Each structure stands twice: as C-alpha cells, then as structure tokens.
Amino acid sequence: MRVPLDGLPERVTIYEVGPRDGLQNESTAVPVAVKAEFVRRLAAAGLRVIETTSLVRPDLVPQLADAEELLAALPREPGRPVLVPNLRGLDRALACGVTEIAIFASATETFARRNLNRTVDESLDMFAPVVERARAEGLWVRGYLSMVCGDPWEGDVPIEQVVAVARRLVDLGCSELSLGDTIGVGTPGQVTALIGAAVAAGIEVERIAVHFHDTYGQALANSLAALRAGVTTVDASAGGLGGCPFARSATGNLATEDLVWMLDGLGVETGVDLTALVETSVWLAGKLGRPSPSRVVRALAKERDR
C-alpha cells in the first residue's frame, strides 16, 4: 500500500554502486562476463545511473583489475560513471570513452592517509587537476566524501570539519557531492544537521547525494532523513553488497531493494522494477555462492518460491 508522507520529493534518483562499491569488497574476483551481465540486468530493471567500475591500481583493488575489459564489453551510454583516483586513472577513463567520473576524498586525516596515502590537503591538491581536466573534456564529475559521520580511528567527526572539506570539493568543480557514512554510525538527527550545515555553507541541496552503510541498521532511516532535508539522489547497492577494503568496520551498503521498497510505499517514484531487481540480486547471489543480505530480497525470493 502506498501512503505518502509530507515533505518528500516526488522522484528520487538511485545511484547504483553495486558493480563498483559492491564487488570491490569480494574476497575473489568476479568474472568479467558476470559483471557485464550484472550491469545489463540492473539497467533492464530501470536503474538509470550505475557506477560500473574503478580505474585504480590493480594491485590495490585486484577485484576491479579488469576495468578496461568490462568497459569494452558494455555499450557506451550515459549514466555509467567510473571511479578514478588520479590523472592516470582519468587517462584510462578517457581512453575507454567514459563521460562521467567520480573522485573519492576523505573528511578525516587518518582515512585520507590510509586510503590515499596523503593528507586531506594533499588529496584535494591531487584531485584539482583531475577535475579541471575532466571538466575541460566535457565530463560530469562526482565527488565522494567519506567518513562524514564517524571514523574508526578518530571517532566522531565534527560537522564543521565535514562541511569544510565538502565545500572545497564543490569549489574544485564537482557537479555532485556524495556524503558517505562509510562505517554506518550516523543517525537521522546527525544526517539532518549535516545536510543543513552544508546548505548553509552554500552547497545547493540539489547537488548533494547520500551514501549510507548499514552497519548499525540505520541506512534506511538516514536516507529518509536526507530526503526530508531536500536530497533527491541516494546511493545504494543491489543486494546490499559492499563495504570498504580500507576500513574494516565498513560493512554492506544500503540495499537497493530495501530502498525501493520504502520509496514505493511512500509513493516516491524511482523508475525501478523491484521484481526484476530482486531477480538480479538472487541471480548474483547464486554466482557469489551466498544469499543476499538484503531483507527485501530474502523476503520476496521466499514468497516467489512458495
């Protein structure tokens, strides 16, 4: 039953991160053919934005070492961003005909050093020419900002610290800013305050996306808080796959199916066929050899099999 709530957008864009953020955390590499079929199935289910892979050093994230091969197996079309870590990654993206990229920054010094081997300032200095060249080449650029609610080494992260780095990412020229609760410790009040502070700092709410991990079961509640604060783009991973290889306390992403179930019930349009999406996650779970962690996938798959 659809029962709308006041203060929500009519439509939400789901930024699907399963093929990149989900599969990068697998213990073994998934074959290219399976990855390509995964992306095709996600698109057929109605997902318009699918982050396909990451052009990082293969020795750092071996699960995504086949990025060029995967991109060559897929049609070149809008809504297929890839993550790039530096100018070398951008060169590889351009050679593959990519038109949308993402960069990945940190709100905390410890994670910046562990993930990028740089301070926050040094990482932003590294990203500046990447964004500048990408924009000159006509590419759309997303900026990820991780550890916005908490850091496993530093603890709580002050909102003003997060907003200061977020403002700098936007000033570099990022078209969209994804605020990431990488270890899943945030709660709705914190999310509301963070988005409000970002808007007060001059970051248009239309440019803000949110990326929640479900470590403490707060991802859906935090997404709803973000929507009530004016956000209309939510990151999610089909089947709840994913984590972060550089932060062990970062467990799975918000499951796309769980998000779609909630939004369908609220009367918020996503354009996603939930049945097709569940079938996709059940299919991928079979390839990975384990059940999906998504509650909606498990519930609907059980109903289907009765």
Residue, then its C-alpha position, 0 to 999 in steps of 0.5 A: m500500500r502506498v501512503p505518502l508522507d509530507g515533505l518528500p520529493e516526488r522522484v528520487t534518483i538511485y545511484e547504483v554502486g553495486p558493480r563498483d562499491g559492491l564487488q570491490n569488497e569480494s574476497t575473489a574476483v568476479p568474472v568479467a562476463v558476470k559483471a557485464e551481465f550484472v550491469r545489463r540486468l540492473a539497467a533492464a530493471g530501470l536503474r538509470v545511473i550505475e557506477t560500473t567500475s574503478l580505474v585504480r591500481p590493480d594491485l590495490v583493488p585486484q577485484l576491479a583489475d579488469a576495468e578496461e575489459l568490462l568497459a569494452a564489453l558494455p555499450r557506451e551510454p550515459g549514466r555509467p560513471v567510473l571511479v578514478p583516483n588520479l590523472r592516470g586513472l582519468d587517462r584510462a577513463l578517457a581512453c575507454g570513452v567514459t563521460e562521467i567520473a567520480i573522485f573519492a576524498s576523505a573528511t578525516e586525516t587518518f582515512a585520507r592517509r590510509n586510503l590515499n596515502r596523503t593528507v586531506d590537503e594533499s588529496l584535494d591538491m591531487f584531485a584539482p587537476v583531475v577535475e579541471r581536466a575532466r571538466a575541460e573534456g566535457l565530463w560530469v564529475r562526482g565527488y565522494l566524501s567519506m567518513v562524514c559521520g564517524d571514523p574508526w580511528e578518530g571517532d566522531v567527526p565534527i560537522e564543521q570539519v565535514v562541511a569544510v572539506a565538502r565545500r572545497l570539493v564543490d569549489l574544485g568543480c564537482s557537479e555532485l557531492s556524495l556524503g558517505d557514512t562509510i562505517g554506518v554510525g550516523t543517525p537521522g538527527q546527525v544526517t539532518a544537521l549535516i545536510g543543513a550545515a552544508v546548505a548553509a555553507g552554500i552547497e545547493v541541496e540539489r547537488i548533494a547525494v547520500h551514501f549510507h552503510d548499514t552497519y548499525g541498521q540505520a541506512l534506511a532511516n538516514s536516507l529518509a532523513a536526507l530526503r526530508a532535508g531536500v536530497t533527491t539522489v541516494d546511493a545504494s547497492a543491489g543486494g546490499l553488497g559492499g563495504c570498504p577494503f580500507a576500513r574494516s568496520a565498513t560493512g554492506n551498503l544500503a540495499t537497493e531493494d530495501l530502498v525501493w521498497m520504502l520509496d514505493g510505499l511512500g509513493v516516491e517514484t524511482g523508475v525501478d522494477l523491484t521484481a526484476l531487481v530482486e531477480t538480479s540480486v538472487w541471480l548474483a547471489g547464486k554466482l557469489g555462492r551466498p544469499s543476499p543480505s538484503r531483507v527485501v530480497r530474502a523476503l520476496a525470493k521466499e514468497r516467489d518460491r512458495 
